[in-house]
Amino acid sequence: MKFRSVAVQKVRPNNAPSSVQVFEEGAIKVLKDGGFRITMQTVQVIRVLGWTTTALSAYQIHEKIVAADGMIEVVSVDRILAKLQEVGLVYHIGVVGAYFPCRLANATQRSLLIVDEAAKDVVEVALPSQMIEAIQQLGTENGFDVSTIKIEVVGTMRR
């Protein structure tokens, strides 16, 4: 199977206030539309994720909230992260055991994450349609109905 070079949409973390606000407002809208209750703790977790440029563990998110005089338990952070992952607002990046905000529309079902394992830096890339089709074809040929494609590429970012 051959792939020709195609332009892909990449999202490098951007923690400019406008970008953070867009992520926060979008996340709250998704949760409201899904019938979820919006608590101050949920907003605090969303804010930390909006500002991050690296993947964060539940403990790191908890520490950032507490350092900003917020009150939350780690178990609540875990519960909120599970909810955010369920609705497609965050990725759980297995290679680093941490979470990262999804800034590409509908990407959690079709995503490519390039991860610097040491620094936990993440670049989110939309998968080209050719690649999605090829993966779905491989799944079909092997008796699978593909529902989610998640690729984590691990390496070291050139600085």
C-alpha positions in Angstrom: 0.0 0.0 0.0 1.5 3.3 -1.1 0.9 6.7 0.5 1.7 9.9 -1.3 2.6 13.0 0.6 -0.4 15.0 1.7 -0.7 18.2 3.7 -1.9 17.5 7.2 -3.4 19.7 9.8 -1.1 20.0 12.8 -1.8 21.7 16.1 1.0 22.7 18.3 -0.1 23.7 21.8 -0.9 27.4 22.0 -1.4 28.8 25.4 -2.3 32.3 24.3 -5.2 33.6 26.3 -7.5 33.6 23.2 -6.7 30.0 22.5 -7.3 29.0 26.1 -10.6 30.8 26.1 -11.7 29.1 22.9 -10.8 25.7 24.4 -12.6 26.4 27.7 -15.8 27.8 26.1 -15.9 24.9 23.6 -15.4 22.3 26.3 -18.1 23.8 28.5 -20.5 23.9 25.5 -19.8 20.2 24.6 -20.4 19.2 28.2 -23.6 21.2 28.5 -24.9 19.9 25.1 -24.2 16.4 26.5 -26.3 17.0 29.5 -23.4 17.1 32.0 -23.4 19.3 35.0 -20.7 22.0 35.0 -19.1 22.3 38.4 -16.3 24.7 39.4 -14.0 21.7 39.7 -14.7 20.7 36.1 -14.0 24.3 35.0 -10.7 24.3 37.0 -9.6 21.0 35.2 -10.6 22.4 31.8 -8.6 25.6 32.5 -5.5 23.7 33.5 -5.8 21.6 30.3 -6.4 24.8 28.2 -3.1 26.3 29.4 -1.0 23.2 29.1 1.6 22.7 26.4 2.6 19.3 27.7 0.7 16.1 28.7 -0.3 16.2 32.4 -1.1 13.4 34.8 -4.1 13.6 37.1 -1.7 14.4 40.0 0.0 17.2 38.0 -3.4 18.7 37.2 -4.4 18.4 40.9 -1.1 20.2 41.9 -1.7 23.1 39.5 -5.3 23.6 40.8 -4.2 23.5 44.4 -1.3 25.8 43.7 -3.8 28.3 42.3 -5.8 28.1 45.6 -8.4 25.7 44.2 -9.8 22.9 46.1 -10.1 19.4 44.5 -9.2 15.8 45.3 -7.2 13.7 42.9 -10.1 11.3 42.6 -12.3 14.1 41.4 -9.7 15.1 38.8 -9.7 11.4 37.6 -13.4 11.4 37.4 -13.5 14.6 35.4 -10.8 13.5 33.1 -12.7 10.3 32.4 -15.8 12.4 31.5 -13.7 14.7 29.3 -12.2 11.7 27.5 -15.6 10.1 27.0 -16.9 13.2 25.2 -13.7 13.7 23.1 -12.2 16.7 24.8 -9.0 15.1 26.0 -6.6 12.3 24.9 -5.2 9.8 27.3 -1.6 9.3 26.1 -0.6 5.8 27.1 3.1 6.1 26.5 3.4 8.9 29.1 0.3 8.0 31.2 -1.0 11.6 31.0 -3.7 13.7 29.4 -3.7 16.3 26.7 -6.5 18.5 25.4 -8.0 17.7 22.0 -7.9 20.9 20.0 -8.8 19.3 16.6 -12.5 18.9 15.9 -13.6 15.2 16.1 -10.0 14.1 16.3 -10.3 11.7 19.3 -11.7 9.1 17.0 -9.1 9.6 14.3 -5.9 10.9 15.8 -2.1 10.9 15.4 -0.2 12.2 18.4 3.5 12.8 18.2 4.9 12.6 21.7 8.3 13.6 23.2 8.4 10.9 25.9 10.9 12.7 28.1 9.4 16.2 28.0 5.8 15.1 27.5 5.5 17.6 24.6 2.7 16.7 22.2 1.8 17.6 18.6 -1.7 16.7 17.5 -2.0 15.8 13.8 -5.2 15.2 11.9 -4.9 11.9 10.0 -5.0 12.2 6.2 -8.1 10.5 4.7 -5.9 8.1 2.8 -4.4 6.8 6.0 -7.8 6.4 7.6 -9.1 4.5 4.6 -6.0 2.2 4.6 -6.3 1.5 8.3 -10.0 0.7 7.9 -9.3 -1.6 5.0 -6.6 -3.4 7.0 -9.1 -3.8 9.8 -11.8 -5.1 7.4 -9.4 -7.6 5.8 -8.6 -8.9 9.3 -12.2 -9.2 10.4 -12.5 -6.0 12.4 -15.0 -3.1 12.3 -12.7 -0.1 13.1 -14.4 2.4 15.4 -11.4 4.3 16.7 -7.9 5.0 15.3 -5.4 6.3 17.7 -1.7 6.4 16.8 1.0 7.6 19.2 4.4 8.2 17.7 7.2 8.5 20.3 10.4 10.3 19.8 12.4 13.4 20.7 11.5 16.8 19.5 14.1 18.8 17.8 14.5 22.1 19.6 
